[in-house]
Structure formats: structure tokens, C-alpha cells
């Protein structure tokens, strides 16, 4: 995928996001859609145009759809086969950076720690909200860190993050739905970034490998 400037895109089409927010009546939805790098599906066919209209079908850069359906509800279709994925353009200049470098450009982190429902191996999800107000989301699954679409967090988690994005310390979130994969003993938090020493201690207690991948284990000994 070739890369374009997301900032340029959203500065030009911000009104379309605001129109979706007004239509659905969901507070902060425009911020959420921008943070997930959503764009109108008509962009893939070259029919976006300059007129501000209500788009009910959006897509992210991972090939997922975000649709406004009956009764103004939102439905997410993962790996949507209806999308022309060959036309999807990447806009994140930093997606190939290691996680610790991405963290240095963040102002907020969502952290989930649990255990795989079947194997009881550690299941960890980290989603950073960058100083550019874009999400970058990672998960430790089967011993390997991978990047995932922010939409994989689910609307409940995304809304919780965004409604608490001005947190000054850290808070525990109460969402009990599985995130990415079913897991047990699930706990999740939202913290400003860089983290406080107390939050670092909490991470160490729950899963010390998180400190290692973020390269902050030595700094907080």
C-alpha cells in the first residue's frame, strides 16, 4: 500500500465525520472514526467528490467496514469481502516502527491483560492513542506481538477510551466483553502516557513482558 497524509485527508473532510456524529447522535463519534482512520467507501471507487454528504459505509486500513445501519446503529464487518482491498491506501508513516518507539509518541494507553480461554497463555492488548490522535493497537497472542485494527477493540472499549481520554492518572475499565479473542481473568485499564510509577508497578505485577517490549523495564527497577 502506498501512503498519503491522513492529516491532510481529515482536515479536508472533517465535516463528513461530524455529519455522521450528528446523524447517529453518538457523542465523540467523529473523534473515534478519525482515530481509527476511517474513510468513506466511495473513496475506493474514486467517487468521493467534494460535496459534504452523509456516508453510511466507511472502511479502515485493515479491510474492515464500519456501517450505519437500521435505527442508526453501527455494525462492524471484519475483513469485509465487499471492499476492494486493492484500493486501500495506508496512511500511517509509523506502522512499521517497534512498539516501544510508537509508545514514545503516545499520550494514552489502553491495556488489557488476561489468559487465553483454552491454553491459558498470556493474552495482552495495548492500544496507544498518539499525540496525533490516531490509535495504534497491538496484541500478544500465542507469544507473538502483532498489530491489529483499532476496530478490533469493539465499540464499547473504543467509546470508553475516548470518553476518558483526558484521564490524568489511570483508571480500571469495567468492560467484560472479550477483546480480539476469548480470555479469562480479564482486566483492563486506561492510563496517560508516559505512565506513572504506580502504573508501571501494576504492569509488572500483571505481565512483566509488557515492560520488556516497551523497553521501560530497566528504567523502573
Secondary structure, 3 states (H helix, E strand, C coil): CCECCHHHHHHHHHHHHHHHHHHHCCCCHHHHHHHCCCEEHHHHHCCCCCCCCCCCEEECCCCCEEEECHHHCEEEECCCCCCCHHHCCECCCCCCCCHHHHHCCEEEEEEEEEEECCCCCEEEEEEEEECCCCEEEEEEECCEEEEECHHHHCHHHHHHHHHCCCCCCEEEECCCCCCCCCEEEEEEEEEECCCCHHHHHHHHHHCHHHHHHCCCCHHHC
